[in-house]
């Protein structure tokens, strides 16, 4: 939740903060730990939509909470990157809604099922889906299925900075020549 005492009035009004906190509370209240994919009648498409929705709900909440928290750790750039991910997630979900609505209006049940099934094989669903219990019950977690694997990917990403440092060295090595050339080719003063 957003702490009103940490937000200057010139940034956001108390009422707007209360509205954002109400939105976050409403979204958090929609989180569930388990979703039974199979309905009693054997139909699965509705359950798969619920799985897709839950994964995207969790993604947006994790991003929002991370962006807010990281800002107060002096990590504003990372906060803004998380917010950009919210823009992208909302845009992707709105595209899903548009396509889902269209296929609901004119598609066969098989086409609807295939559309939904294909969406639940994507990264966001895979990340928040921890396990599948017997009877096709999907279990969710905000921390993802394997925190050690996440840490490993973070460390691999940091290792990529070696390439950045090498490129930085190469660019900086060119700067004396650029300065020399700038001095040699500068326009004469009249």
N, C-alpha and C positions, 0 to 999 in steps of 0.2 A: 504494500500500500504506500501511497505517497504521503509523506509526512508534511503537513501544512506549514509547520514552523521552519522547515528547511527551504521553502520556496518563497522568494521575495514577491511581494504584492505586485510589483511592476512586471514580473514574469507571468504570473497567472493568478487570477482572483481566487479567493477562498471558495466561492461557489463552484468555479470551474474545477478546482482540486477535489471538492466533494463529489462532483459529477464523475470525474475520472476514477475516483476511489469506488464509487457505486458501480461503474462499468467493470472495473477489475474484480470486484466482489461478485458481480453477476456472472462474469466469465468463469471465475474460480468455482462458483457453485455448480457449474455445468460439467466439471471434471468428474469422471467416474474411474474406478480402478479396473473394472471388468466389463466386457461387452460380449454377450452371447451372439455370435454371428448367425447361427441357425435359428429361425423362428420355429414355433411349434408346428407350423404347416410345412416345414422343410425349405422355405424360401430363404435365400441368403443375401440377396442384393441390399435389402434395407439394413441388415446388420453390417455389411461392408461399408455402406455410407456412414453409419455411426462410427465405425473404426476410423475412416478417413477424417470425419469431423473432429473426433477426439484428438487425433494426432496433430491436426492443425490448430486446434484450440490450445493444446499444450505448448506447441511451438511458439505461438504468439505470446502466451503468458511468460514463458521462460525468457523470450527475447525482451519483453517489456520490463520484467523484474531485473534482468541483467543490465539492461541499458540504464535504468534508474540507479541501481546500486553502484555500477562502475563509475558513473558520473561523480559520485561523492568520494571515490578513490582516486580522483584526478585522472581518470581514463576517459575523457570526453570523446576522443576519436573513436574508441571502441564502442562507446555508448551510441554514437551516431551511426556506426556500422550496424549495430544491432537494430536500431530504428529503421535503417534502410532495409534490413531483412524483414521487418514487419511490413513495410510498404510492399515488398516483393511477395510476401506470404499472403497478404490481403488481396493483392492483384491476382495471384494464382488461384485463390479460393473463389474470387468473383468470376474468374474465367470458368472454373469448375461449375459454379452455380449456373452460369449461362448455358453451358453445354449440357449439364444434367437436366435443366428445365426443358431444353429443346428435345432431348432424347426421351424424356418422360412424356412429352406431348405427342411424339410421333414414332417412337421406337418400339420394337418388340421387347418382351421381357428378356429374351436372350441378349439383345443388343444392350439393354440397360445393364444387365448383369456383367457383360464383358467390359463395358465402359467403366463400371465401378470397380470391378476386380483389377483392371489394369492400373487404376489410380492407387489401390492399396498396396501395390508392389514398389512404391517410390520411397525415397530416403526418409522423409518425415515420418511416414507410418512405420517404417522399419526401425527408426531410431527410438521412438517412444513405446513401441510394442515390445514388451519384455519377454513374454512367453505366451504360448498357446496351451491352454489346459484341455483335457479330453472333452469332447463335445463342442469343439470350436469356440471356446471362450478365450477371448483375447485379454491379456493382462497388461496394464500400462504403468509406466513410471516416468517421472520428469527427468530422472538422471540417465536415462538410456539403458540399453541392455548390458553394456560392458564398460564401466567407467575407466578401467585400465586401458582398454583399447582407445578410448577417447584421449586419455593422457598420452598414449603412444603417438597418435596422430598429431597432437599438439606439439610434441617434441620433434616429430618429423618436420612439421611446419617451421619450427624454429631453426632446424638444421638447414632449411632452404635459405636462411639468411646468409649462409656462406657464399652463395651465388650473388646476392646483393652486395656483400662486402667486396667481393672480387671486382664486380662491375663498378662499384664506387671508387675503388683504387684506380681502375683503368681510366675512368672519367676524370678523376682528380689529377692523374698523371698528364692529361692533355691540357690542363689549365695554364701552365707556364707558357706553352707554345701559343695558346690563344691570346694570352696577355701580350706576348712579344709581337704577334701578328697585329693585334689591335693597336699597339704603339706604332708599328711600321706603316700601317695602312690608314691611320687616322687622317681625316681631312686637314689640310693646312689651314691655319688661322689667318684670316685676312683683315 
